[in-house]
C-alpha cells in the first residue's frame, strides 16, 4: 500500500478566484456534474444496484462509490481545489460510455473455466474508468496521483467475484457448520447426520447457509481496516497487518456468533417461546458481536496511529502556480462534460418514460403473467405446450414453448427472455455446479439466414441435453464461441442500427434445448443426434420474428 499516496502527504495549494467563481465552487459544480454524469454508464449503475440489493453477500459494495467520492474530495481539498485538468479525461469518459453502450447491445464474455466467466468490460473496470476520467478532466494528473487510492477502491464495487464464491465461500460454509456442530456435540447435544443442518429436535434447528460462514463480516472488517489505514497513513507493513487482522477478526467473531447461537438454541429447548424468535436472536447476537469487533478494530487502529514508527511522515511539497484556478481552462472542460451528461440523461429519461409509462407498466404486468407468443407450427414441428419460467421471487425469466416433430423424434424447446438482456447461460449452470461435457460454436441455417449459436452439452444423471444460445437485436441474431485450451470467448455482433438508434431496444436472449432420457448414450452420439434435430427445427424457424414483440 505504500505506492498509494495519502492525501495528507500533499501540501494544500491556494487558488485564486476568477470571474466571480471561486475554486471551491467550481469544484462543487464539477462534483455535481460528475454525479449526473453517471447517466453515461446508467446500465452499469443499474446492474450494480441490482447486485447490491439482491445479494446480501455483495451489499457492502454499495458503500464503496460513496467512500471513494468523499476521499477524492478530501484529496482535492488538500490540493486547494486546483483545476489543472486534462482533456484526456473527457476522452476516457466518452470511450467508457461508448463501450458500455456496445456492451448493452451485445454480449462479450471471457471464459476462464466453466466456473469462472467475466463480462467484458466488468463493472469494476467501468467504475474505475469513469472515476479516473472525471478526476483527470477536472483535477489533472496531480489530483489523479493524490486520489489514486480512492480510485483503485472503485474496483471493489463488486466486492466478492463469482470465482471467490466457488473457491472460498462454499468451503468456509462447511467449515463454519463443522465448528458449530462440534461445539454442540461437545455440550452433549445429539444432532442429525446432515452436516449443514443442526437439528436439535425434529422440528427445531438451524441451517448453516453460505451467509453464515462469516465472509460478509470479514469483508466488511477488511474494508474498514483498508480505508482507516489509508486515512491514518500507515506504513505498508502496518497497513497489511491491520487488514489481515481485521479479516481474521471477522471470521473469529463469526465462529463466536455460531457458538453463541448454539447456546441460544439449547436454552430455547427449555423455553419454547424463544424458538419462534431464533432468527431475530441470530440478528441480535451477530449485531452485538460485530459492534464489539468493530470497536476492537478501531482501538487497534487508534493505538497504531499514535505510534510514529507505524505512520508515514507527510511529504513536504512546495507551493506552485499549478494550483491557480483558470476559468478560461475550466469552463470549456465543464461544458464538454455537461454536453455529454445532458445527451446521456436525455437517452436515459426517454427510455425510462417509454418503459415505465402507465400503458407500458400495465402491459409489462400482463406480459409477465401471459404466455409467450409462439406460432402453432414451425415446419413439420407442432406446438405441444407453452409455459413461463420465473424466479422464486416472481419475476419472469423466459417464455418457453415445446415443439414436437411429426415423425416422433426429439422435441425442441425454445425459450425467449424479454427481460434479461445479454446473458451467458454457462454462468447460471456453473452457479448450480453443472459443468458442460462439450461446448463449441454452432452455425445453423434458419429461415432468416445462418445464425451463430453457442452450444453446450450436459448430462445431469437423469437426462442428456443440448443447449444452443444466441442473441437477437434489430432483426439480426448471432452468438459466437472462441475456444482455447484454457480459456475462450462467448460474444455476439451488434448491428450498426442498434448502436446508433436512440430507441429503447436491447438484445433478446434465445435458448433452444433438445434432450434425451438415455443417459447411457455416448456423449458424442447423443450430441450428433440432438444437433440434427435442432437443425431440422431451425431450418423453418425465424428467430428474428420470434423476438420482435419483446424488443421495446
Secondary structure, DSSP 8 states (H G I E B T S, - for coil): -TTS--GGGS-------BTTB-HHHHHHHHHHHHHHGGGGGHHHHHHHHHHHHH-GGGGGGGGHHHHHHHHHHHHHHHTTS-----THHHHHHHHHHHHHHHHHHS-EEEEEETTEEEESS-HHHHHHHHHHHHHHHHTHHHHHHHTHHHHHHGGGGS-S-HHHIIIIIHHHHHHHHHHHHHHHHHTT----S-SSEEESSSS-EEE--GGGSSHHHHHHHHHHHHHHHHHTTB-HHHHHHHHHHHHHHHHHHHHHHHHHHHHHHHHHTT-GGGGGGHHHHHHHHHHHHHHHHHHHHHHHHHHHHT-GGGB---------GGG---HHHHHHHHHHHHHHHHHHHHHHHHHHHHHHSHHHHHHHHHHHHS-----SEETTEEEEEEEEEE-TTS-EEEEEEEEEETTS---EEEEE-SS--S--HHHHHHHTT---SEEEEEEE--TTS-EEEEEEEEE-SS-EEEEEEEEEETTEE--EEEE-SS-EEEE----HHHHH--S----EEEEEEEEES-TTS-HHHHHHHHHHHHHHHHTT--HHHHHGGG--
